[in-house]
Amino acid sequence: MRNFNDILRQAQELQKKLEQINLELEQMEIGATAQNIVKAVVNGKLEIISIQILKENLEDIDKEMLEDLVVVAIKDAQNKAKLIAQEKFASLGALGGLLPNFPNGIN
C-alpha cells in the first residue's frame, strides 16, 4: 500500500501538469475557414480570438450566408481545439475526463 506522502506527491505533480496544460491551451491559437470567406481563430480554451472576412468583395454574398459562414468557421475552430485539448488531457490518464472548468466537459 502506498503511503500518504506518495499520494500527496503524485497529486502535486498532477496539479503542475494541469496548470501547464491549461497555460498551453490559453496560448494556443487554432483557426478554421468557411469557404475561404470567413476565418475564425480560437484558443485552446475555446475562446474566440478573432474573426476575419477573407473576401474583399462581398456583393455576391447575402447577409444570412455570411452570418452562417461565421458560425461554421467558429464551430470548426472550436472542434479542432477540443480535439487538441482532449489529446493533452488524455496524457494525464483516466483523470483527463474528470477535469472540471473546461467547456463541455472535454470527455
N, CA, C and O atoms as a GROMACS GRO file, in nm:
protein
  428
    1MET      N    1   0.084  -0.118   0.000
    1MET     CA    2   0.000   0.000   0.000
    1MET      C    3   0.088   0.125   0.000
    1MET      O    4   0.186   0.134   0.074
    2ARG      N    5   0.051   0.219  -0.085
    2ARG     CA    6   0.128   0.343  -0.091
    2ARG      C    7   0.101   0.428   0.031
    2ARG      O    8  -0.009   0.428   0.086
    3ASN      N    9   0.203   0.500   0.071
    3ASN     CA   10   0.180   0.585   0.187
    3ASN      C   11   0.125   0.720   0.144
    3ASN      O   12   0.125   0.755   0.026
    4PHE      N   13   0.079   0.793   0.241
    4PHE     CA   14   0.013   0.921   0.216
    4PHE      C   15   0.105   1.020   0.146
    4PHE      O   16   0.059   1.095   0.060
    5ASN      N   17   0.233   1.022   0.180
    5ASN     CA   18   0.327   1.115   0.117
    5ASN      C   19   0.341   1.089  -0.033
    5ASN      O   20   0.352   1.183  -0.111
    6ASP      N   21   0.339   0.962  -0.073
    6ASP     CA   22   0.345   0.930  -0.216
    6ASP      C   23   0.221   0.981  -0.288
    6ASP      O   24   0.230   1.037  -0.398
    7ILE      N   25   0.106   0.961  -0.227
    7ILE     CA   26  -0.019   1.007  -0.287
    7ILE      C   27  -0.020   1.159  -0.298
    7ILE      O   28  -0.061   1.214  -0.400
    8LEU      N   29   0.025   1.226  -0.194
    8LEU     CA   30   0.031   1.372  -0.194
    8LEU      C   31   0.127   1.422  -0.302
    8LEU      O   32   0.096   1.517  -0.373
    9ARG      N   33   0.242   1.358  -0.315
    9ARG     CA   34   0.340   1.397  -0.417
    9ARG      C   35   0.280   1.380  -0.557
    9ARG      O   36   0.297   1.466  -0.643
   10GLN      N   37   0.212   1.269  -0.579
   10GLN     CA   38   0.151   1.245  -0.710
   10GLN      C   39   0.042   1.348  -0.740
   10GLN      O   40   0.028   1.392  -0.854
   11ALA      N   41  -0.034   1.386  -0.638
   11ALA     CA   42  -0.138   1.487  -0.656
   11ALA      C   43  -0.076   1.622  -0.693
   11ALA      O   44  -0.129   1.694  -0.777
   12GLN      N   45   0.036   1.655  -0.630
   12GLN     CA   46   0.104   1.781  -0.661
   12GLN      C   47   0.160   1.779  -0.803
   12GLN      O   48   0.155   1.880  -0.873
   13GLU      N   49   0.214   1.665  -0.845
   13GLU     CA   50   0.265   1.652  -0.981
   13GLU      C   51   0.152   1.667  -1.083
   13GLU      O   52   0.168   1.732  -1.186
   14LEU      N   53   0.039   1.606  -1.053
   14LEU     CA   54  -0.077   1.617  -1.141
   14LEU      C   55  -0.124   1.761  -1.150
   14LEU      O   56  -0.159   1.808  -1.259
   15GLN      N   57  -0.126   1.831  -1.038
   15GLN     CA   58  -0.166   1.971  -1.038
   15GLN      C   59  -0.073   2.055  -1.125
   15GLN      O   60  -0.120   2.141  -1.200
   16LYS      N   61   0.056   2.031  -1.117
   16LYS     CA   62   0.152   2.104  -1.201
   16LYS      C   63   0.128   2.076  -1.348
   16LYS      O   64   0.133   2.166  -1.431
   17LYS      N   65   0.102   1.949  -1.381
   17LYS     CA   66   0.076   1.912  -1.520
   17LYS      C   67  -0.052   1.980  -1.571
   17LYS      O   68  -0.057   2.027  -1.684
   18LEU      N   69  -0.154   1.984  -1.486
   18LEU     CA   70  -0.280   2.051  -1.524
   18LEU      C   71  -0.258   2.199  -1.550
   18LEU      O   72  -0.308   2.254  -1.647
   19GLU      N   73  -0.182   2.263  -1.462
   19GLU     CA   74  -0.153   2.405  -1.480
   19GLU      C   75  -0.077   2.429  -1.610
   19GLU      O   76  -0.106   2.526  -1.681
   20GLN      N   77   0.018   2.343  -1.642
   20GLN     CA   78   0.095   2.356  -1.765
   20GLN      C   79   0.005   2.338  -1.887
   20GLN      O   80   0.014   2.415  -1.983
   21ILE      N   81  -0.081   2.237  -1.884
   21ILE     CA   82  -0.172   2.214  -1.997
   21ILE      C   83  -0.266   2.332  -2.014
   21ILE      O   84  -0.288   2.378  -2.126
   22ASN      N   85  -0.321   2.383  -1.905
   22ASN     CA   86  -0.411   2.498  -1.914
   22ASN      C   87  -0.341   2.620  -1.971
   22ASN      O   88  -0.400   2.694  -2.049
   23LEU      N   89  -0.217   2.643  -1.932
   23LEU     CA   90  -0.140   2.754  -1.986
   23LEU      C   91  -0.117   2.736  -2.136
   23LEU      O   92  -0.132   2.830  -2.214
   24GLU      N   93  -0.080   2.615  -2.176
   24GLU     CA   94  -0.059   2.587  -2.318
   24GLU      C   95  -0.187   2.610  -2.398
   24GLU      O   96  -0.183   2.667  -2.507
   25LEU      N   97  -0.300   2.567  -2.344
   25LEU     CA   98  -0.427   2.583  -2.414
   25LEU      C   99  -0.465   2.730  -2.427
   25LEU      O  100  -0.517   2.772  -2.531
   26GLU      N  101  -0.439   2.809  -2.324
   26GLU     CA  102  -0.469   2.952  -2.330
   26GLU      C  103  -0.387   3.021  -2.438
   26GLU      O  104  -0.437   3.113  -2.504
   27GLN      N  105  -0.263   2.979  -2.457
   27GLN     CA  106  -0.172   3.045  -2.550
   27GLN      C  107  -0.186   2.994  -2.693
   27GLN      O  108  -0.137   3.057  -2.787
   28MET      N  109  -0.250   2.882  -2.709
   28MET     CA  110  -0.263   2.818  -2.839
   28MET      C  111  -0.365   2.893  -2.926
   28MET      O  112  -0.465   2.944  -2.874
   29GLU      N  113  -0.339   2.901  -3.055
   29GLU     CA  114  -0.434   2.960  -3.148
   29GLU      C  115  -0.466   2.858  -3.257
   29GLU      O  116  -0.376   2.807  -3.323
   30ILE      N  117  -0.596   2.830  -3.274
   30ILE     CA  118  -0.641   2.731  -3.371
   30ILE      C  119  -0.740   2.801  -3.464
   30ILE      O  120  -0.835   2.864  -3.419
   31GLY      N  121  -0.716   2.788  -3.594
   31GLY     CA  122  -0.802   2.856  -3.690
   31GLY      C  123  -0.875   2.760  -3.782
   31GLY      O  124  -0.833   2.646  -3.802
   32ALA      N  125  -0.986   2.810  -3.838
   32ALA     CA  126  -1.061   2.735  -3.938
   32ALA      C  127  -1.128   2.836  -4.031
   32ALA      O  128  -1.166   2.945  -3.989
   33THR      N  129  -1.141   2.797  -4.156
   33THR     CA  130  -1.207   2.883  -4.253
   33THR      C  131  -1.335   2.817  -4.303
   33THR      O  132  -1.349   2.695  -4.300
   34ALA      N  133  -1.427   2.902  -4.348
   34ALA     CA  134  -1.550   2.854  -4.409
   34ALA      C  135  -1.554   2.909  -4.551
   34ALA      O  136  -1.565   3.030  -4.572
   35GLN      N  137  -1.544   2.820  -4.648
   35GLN     CA  138  -1.549   2.852  -4.791
   35GLN      C  139  -1.450   2.961  -4.831
   35GLN      O  140  -1.476   3.037  -4.924
   36ASN      N  141  -1.338   2.969  -4.763
   36ASN     CA  142  -1.236   3.071  -4.790
   36ASN      C  143  -1.292   3.213  -4.788
   36ASN      O  144  -1.241   3.302  -4.855
   37ILE      N  145  -1.398   3.231  -4.711
   37ILE     CA  146  -1.459   3.363  -4.698
   37ILE      C  147  -1.442   3.417  -4.557
   37ILE      O  148  -1.415   3.535  -4.537
   38VAL      N  149  -1.459   3.330  -4.459
   38VAL     CA  150  -1.451   3.369  -4.318
   38VAL      C  151  -1.348   3.281  -4.248
   38VAL      O  152  -1.344   3.160  -4.269
   39LYS      N  153  -1.266   3.343  -4.164
   39LYS     CA  154  -1.170   3.268  -4.083
   39LYS      C  155  -1.196   3.301  -3.936
   39LYS      O  156  -1.207   3.417  -3.898
   40ALA      N  157  -1.205   3.196  -3.855
   40ALA     CA  158  -1.220   3.214  -3.710
   40ALA      C  159  -1.097   3.156  -3.642
   40ALA      O  160  -1.045   3.052  -3.683
   41VAL      N  161  -1.051   3.223  -3.538
   41VAL     CA  162  -0.939   3.176  -3.458
   41VAL      C  163  -0.984   3.171  -3.313
   41VAL      O  164  -1.039   3.268  -3.260
   42VAL      N  165  -0.961   3.056  -3.250
   42VAL     CA  166  -0.994   3.039  -3.108
   42VAL      C  167  -0.868   2.992  -3.036
   42VAL      O  168  -0.772   2.947  -3.098
   43ASN      N  169  -0.870   3.004  -2.903
   43ASN     CA  170  -0.760   2.946  -2.827
   43ASN      C  171  -0.800   2.806  -2.782
   43ASN      O  172  -0.911   2.760  -2.810
   44GLY      N  173  -0.710   2.739  -2.714
   44GLY     CA  174  -0.736   2.604  -2.670
   44GLY      C  175  -0.842   2.592  -2.563
   44GLY      O  176  -0.883   2.482  -2.527
   45LYS      N  177  -0.887   2.705  -2.510
   45LYS     CA  178  -0.996   2.708  -2.412
   45LYS      C  179  -1.129   2.737  -2.481
   45LYS      O  180  -1.230   2.760  -2.414
   46LEU      N  181  -1.129   2.737  -2.614
   46LEU     CA  182  -1.247   2.758  -2.699
   46LEU      C  183  -1.293   2.903  -2.703
   46LEU      O  184  -1.403   2.931  -2.752
   47GLU      N  185  -1.213   2.996  -2.654
   47GLU     CA  186  -1.248   3.137  -2.657
   47GLU      C  187  -1.213   3.194  -2.794
   47GLU      O  188  -1.106   3.166  -2.848
   48ILE      N  189  -1.304   3.274  -2.848
   48ILE     CA  190  -1.282   3.334  -2.981
   48ILE      C  191  -1.176   3.443  -2.968
   48ILE      O  192  -1.186   3.533  -2.885
   49ILE      N  193  -1.074   3.432  -3.053
   49ILE     CA  194  -0.967   3.532  -3.056
   49ILE      C  195  -0.992   3.633  -3.167
   49ILE      O  196  -0.978   3.754  -3.146
   50SER      N  197  -1.031   3.583  -3.285
   50SER     CA  198  -1.057   3.675  -3.395
   50SER      C  199  -1.148   3.612  -3.499
   50SER      O  200  -1.159   3.490  -3.512
   51ILE      N  201  -1.214   3.700  -3.573
   51ILE     CA  202  -1.294   3.664  -3.689
   51ILE      C  203  -1.244   3.752  -3.803
   51ILE      O  204  -1.235   3.874  -3.788
   52GLN      N  205  -1.212   3.691  -3.916
   52GLN     CA  206  -1.166   3.768  -4.031
   52GLN      C  207  -1.254   3.738  -4.151
   52GLN      O  208  -1.291   3.623  -4.176
   53ILE      N  209  -1.286   3.842  -4.225
   53ILE     CA  210  -1.354   3.825  -4.353
   53ILE      C  211  -1.243   3.827  -4.457
   53ILE      O  212  -1.175   3.928  -4.475
   54LEU      N  213  -1.225   3.715  -4.527
   54LEU     CA  214  -1.112   3.699  -4.618
   54LEU      C  215  -1.141   3.751  -4.758
   54LEU      O  216  -1.048   3.780  -4.834
   55LYS      N  217  -1.265   3.763  -4.791
   55LYS     CA  218  -1.302   3.805  -4.926
   55LYS      C  219  -1.325   3.956  -4.927
   55LYS      O  220  -1.398   4.008  -4.843
   56GLU      N  221  -1.262   4.024  -5.022
   56GLU     CA  222  -1.274   4.170  -5.031
   56GLU      C  223  -1.412   4.213  -5.079
   56GLU      O  224  -1.474   4.303  -5.022
   57ASN      N  225  -1.460   4.148  -5.184
   57ASN     CA  226  -1.587   4.187  -5.245
   57ASN      C  227  -1.696   4.092  -5.195
   57ASN      O  228  -1.696   3.973  -5.228
   58LEU      N  229  -1.788   4.144  -5.118
   58LEU     CA  230  -1.894   4.062  -5.060
   58LEU      C  231  -2.030   4.085  -5.128
   58LEU      O  232  -2.133   4.044  -5.075
   59GLU      N  233  -2.029   4.148  -5.244
   59GLU     CA  234  -2.156   4.180  -5.311
   59GLU      C  235  -2.236   4.055  -5.347
   59GLU      O  236  -2.359   4.059  -5.347
   60ASP      N  237  -2.168   3.945  -5.379
   60ASP     CA  238  -2.239   3.824  -5.419
   60ASP      C  239  -2.276   3.734  -5.301
   60ASP      O  240  -2.324   3.622  -5.320
   61ILE      N  241  -2.253   3.782  -5.180
   61ILE     CA  242  -2.286   3.704  -5.060
   61ILE      C  243  -2.388   3.783  -4.978
   61ILE      O  244  -2.365   3.898  -4.941
   62ASP      N  245  -2.500   3.718  -4.950
   62ASP     CA  246  -2.600   3.789  -4.870
   62ASP      C  247  -2.567   3.782  -4.721
   62ASP      O  248  -2.484   3.701  -4.678
   63LYS      N  249  -2.632   3.867  -4.646
   63LYS     CA  250  -2.605   3.880  -4.502
   63LYS      C  251  -2.624   3.746  -4.430
   63LYS      O  252  -2.540   3.709  -4.347
   64GLU      N  253  -2.730   3.675  -4.460
   64GLU     CA  254  -2.759   3.548  -4.392
   64GLU      C  255  -2.650   3.445  -4.419
   64GLU      O  256  -2.611   3.371  -4.329
   65MET      N  257  -2.602   3.439  -4.542
   65MET     CA  258  -2.496   3.344  -4.575
   65MET      C  259  -2.367   3.378  -4.500
   65MET      O  260  -2.300   3.290  -4.447
   66LEU      N  261  -2.335   3.506  -4.495
   66LEU     CA  262  -2.214   3.549  -4.424
   66LEU      C  263  -2.224   3.514  -4.275
   66LEU      O  264  -2.127   3.467  -4.215
   67GLU      N  265  -2.340   3.537  -4.216
   67GLU     CA  266  -2.360   3.502  -4.076
   67GLU      C  267  -2.343   3.352  -4.054
   67GLU      O  268  -2.280   3.309  -3.956
   68ASP      N  269  -2.399   3.271  -4.144
   68ASP     CA  270  -2.385   3.126  -4.135
   68ASP      C  271  -2.238   3.083  -4.145
   68ASP      O  272  -2.194   2.994  -4.073
   69LEU      N  273  -2.164   3.147  -4.235
   69LEU     CA  274  -2.022   3.113  -4.252
   69LEU      C  275  -1.941   3.147  -4.127
   69LEU      O  276  -1.847   3.076  -4.092
   70VAL      N  277  -1.977   3.256  -4.062
   70VAL     CA  278  -1.908   3.293  -3.937
   70VAL      C  279  -1.931   3.183  -3.833
   70VAL      O  280  -1.837   3.141  -3.765
   71VAL      N  281  -2.054   3.138  -3.820
   71VAL     CA  282  -2.086   3.033  -3.723
   71VAL      C  283  -2.011   2.904  -3.757
   71VAL      O  284  -1.955   2.840  -3.669
   72VAL      N  285  -2.010   2.867  -3.884
   72VAL     CA  286  -1.940   2.744  -3.927
   72VAL      C  287  -1.791   2.752  -3.895
   72VAL      O  288  -1.734   2.657  -3.843
   73ALA      N  289  -1.730   2.866  -3.926
   73ALA     CA  290  -1.586   2.881  -3.900
   73ALA      C  291  -1.556   2.872  -3.750
   73ALA      O  292  -1.458   2.808  -3.710
   74ILE      N  293  -1.639   2.935  -3.669
   74ILE     CA  294  -1.618   2.930  -3.524
   74ILE      C  295  -1.632   2.787  -3.472
   74ILE      O  296  -1.547   2.739  -3.397
   75LYS      N  297  -1.739   2.720  -3.513
   75LYS     CA  298  -1.761   2.582  -3.466
   75LYS      C  299  -1.647   2.489  -3.510
   75LYS      O  300  -1.602   2.404  -3.433
   76ASP      N  301  -1.602   2.506  -3.634
   76ASP     CA  302  -1.491   2.422  -3.682
   76ASP      C  303  -1.364   2.446  -3.600
   76ASP      O  304  -1.296   2.351  -3.561
   77ALA      N  305  -1.333   2.572  -3.574
   77ALA     CA  306  -1.214   2.604  -3.495
   77ALA      C  307  -1.228   2.549  -3.353
   77ALA      O  308  -1.132   2.495  -3.298
   78GLN      N  309  -1.346   2.562  -3.294
   78GLN     CA  310  -1.367   2.510  -3.159
   78GLN      C  311  -1.357   2.358  -3.156
   78GLN      O  312  -1.304   2.301  -3.060
   79ASN      N  313  -1.408   2.291  -3.258
   79ASN     CA  314  -1.398   2.144  -3.263
   79ASN      C  315  -1.252   2.100  -3.273
   79ASN      O  316  -1.212   2.003  -3.209
   80LYS      N  317  -1.173   2.172  -3.353
   80LYS     CA  318  -1.030   2.141  -3.362
   80LYS      C  319  -0.964   2.160  -3.225
   80LYS      O  320  -0.882   2.078  -3.182
   81ALA      N  321  -0.999   2.270  -3.158
   81ALA     CA  322  -0.941   2.299  -3.027
   81ALA      C  323  -0.980   2.192  -2.925
   81ALA      O  324  -0.898   2.153  -2.842
   82LYS      N  325  -1.104   2.144  -2.931
   82LYS     CA  326  -1.148   2.038  -2.840
   82LYS      C  327  -1.065   1.912  -2.859
   82LYS      O  328  -1.025   1.848  -2.761
   83LEU      N  329  -1.040   1.876  -2.983
   83LEU     CA  330  -0.961   1.756  -3.010
   83LEU      C  331  -0.819   1.770  -2.955
   83LEU      O  332  -0.765   1.676  -2.895
   84ILE      N  333  -0.760   1.886  -2.974
   84ILE     CA  334  -0.625   1.910  -2.922
   84ILE      C  335  -0.626   1.901  -2.769
   84ILE      O  336  -0.538   1.840  -2.709
   85ALA      N  337  -0.726   1.963  -2.706
   85ALA     CA  338  -0.736   1.960  -2.560
   85ALA      C  339  -0.756   1.817  -2.510
   85ALA      O  340  -0.697   1.777  -2.410
   86GLN      N  341  -0.840   1.741  -2.578
   86GLN     CA  342  -0.862   1.602  -2.539
   86GLN      C  343  -0.732   1.522  -2.542
   86GLN      O  344  -0.705   1.442  -2.453
   87GLU      N  345  -0.652   1.545  -2.646
   87GLU     CA  346  -0.524   1.475  -2.656
   87GLU      C  347  -0.432   1.513  -2.540
   87GLU      O  348  -0.366   1.427  -2.481
   88LYS      N  349  -0.428   1.642  -2.509
   88LYS     CA  350  -0.341   1.687  -2.399
   88LYS      C  351  -0.388   1.630  -2.266
   88LYS      O  352  -0.306   1.583  -2.187
   89PHE      N  353  -0.517   1.633  -2.240
   89PHE     CA  354  -0.568   1.580  -2.114
   89PHE      C  355  -0.560   1.428  -2.109
   89PHE      O  356  -0.550   1.371  -2.000
   90ALA      N  357  -0.564   1.363  -2.223
   90ALA     CA  358  -0.552   1.217  -2.225
   90ALA      C  359  -0.416   1.172  -2.172
   90ALA      O  360  -0.403   1.062  -2.119
   91SER      N  361  -0.317   1.259  -2.185
   91SER     CA  362  -0.184   1.224  -2.134
   91SER      C  363  -0.183   1.212  -1.981
   91SER      O  364  -0.088   1.159  -1.923
   92LEU      N  365  -0.289   1.260  -1.917
   92LEU     CA  366  -0.299   1.251  -1.771
   92LEU      C  367  -0.363   1.120  -1.727
   92LEU      O  368  -0.373   1.093  -1.608
   93GLY      N  369  -0.405   1.040  -1.821
   93GLY     CA  370  -0.468   0.912  -1.786
   93GLY      C  371  -0.616   0.929  -1.761
   93GLY      O  372  -0.680   1.017  -1.820
   94ALA      N  373  -0.671   0.847  -1.676
   94ALA     CA  374  -0.815   0.844  -1.651
   94ALA      C  375  -0.868   0.975  -1.594
   94ALA      O  376  -0.986   1.006  -1.610
   95LEU      N  377  -0.784   1.053  -1.529
   95LEU     CA  378  -0.831   1.178  -1.471
   95LEU      C  379  -0.864   1.283  -1.576
   95LEU      O  380  -0.935   1.379  -1.546
   96GLY      N  381  -0.813   1.267  -1.698
   96GLY     CA  382  -0.837   1.366  -1.802
   96GLY      C  383  -0.984   1.390  -1.829
   96GLY      O  384  -1.021   1.503  -1.861
   97GLY      N  385  -1.068   1.289  -1.817
   97GLY     CA  386  -1.211   1.306  -1.841
   97GLY      C  387  -1.287   1.358  -1.722
   97GLY      O  388  -1.407   1.385  -1.732
   98LEU      N  389  -1.222   1.374  -1.610
   98LEU     CA  390  -1.290   1.416  -1.488
   98LEU      C  391  -1.258   1.560  -1.450
   98LEU      O  392  -1.296   1.606  -1.342
   99LEU      N  393  -1.190   1.631  -1.537
   99LEU     CA  394  -1.144   1.764  -1.502
   99LEU      C  395  -1.257   1.866  -1.511
   99LEU      O  396  -1.327   1.871  -1.612
  100PRO      N  397  -1.275   1.946  -1.408
  100PRO     CA  398  -1.377   2.050  -1.410
  100PRO      C  399  -1.328   2.173  -1.484
  100PRO      O  400  -1.212   2.180  -1.525
  101ASN      N  401  -1.415   2.269  -1.499
  101ASN     CA  402  -1.381   2.401  -1.553
  101ASN      C  403  -1.333   2.399  -1.696
  101ASN      O  404  -1.256   2.486  -1.737
  102PHE      N  405  -1.376   2.300  -1.774
  102PHE     CA  406  -1.345   2.304  -1.916
  102PHE      C  407  -1.475   2.292  -1.992
  102PHE      O  408  -1.558   2.207  -1.960
  103PRO      N  409  -1.493   2.378  -2.093
  103PRO     CA  410  -1.620   2.378  -2.166
  103PRO      C  411  -1.657   2.239  -2.216
  103PRO      O  412  -1.574   2.166  -2.268
  104ASN      N  413  -1.782   2.205  -2.198
  104ASN     CA  414  -1.840   2.079  -2.246
  104ASN      C  415  -1.773   1.956  -2.188
  104ASN      O  416  -1.781   1.848  -2.248
  105GLY      N  417  -1.707   1.968  -2.075
  105GLY     CA  418  -1.652   1.853  -2.006
  105GLY      C  419  -1.534   1.785  -2.072
  105GLY      O  420  -1.470   1.702  -2.008
  106ILE      N  421  -1.504   1.815  -2.193
  106ILE     CA  422  -1.391   1.763  -2.272
  106ILE      C  423  -1.391   1.612  -2.286
  106ILE      O  424  -1.297   1.558  -2.345
  107ASN      N  425  -1.490   1.540  -2.234
  107ASN     CA  426  -1.486   1.395  -2.246
  107ASN      C  427  -1.578   1.344  -2.352
  107ASN      O  428  -1.584   1.222  -2.374
   0.00000   0.00000   0.00000
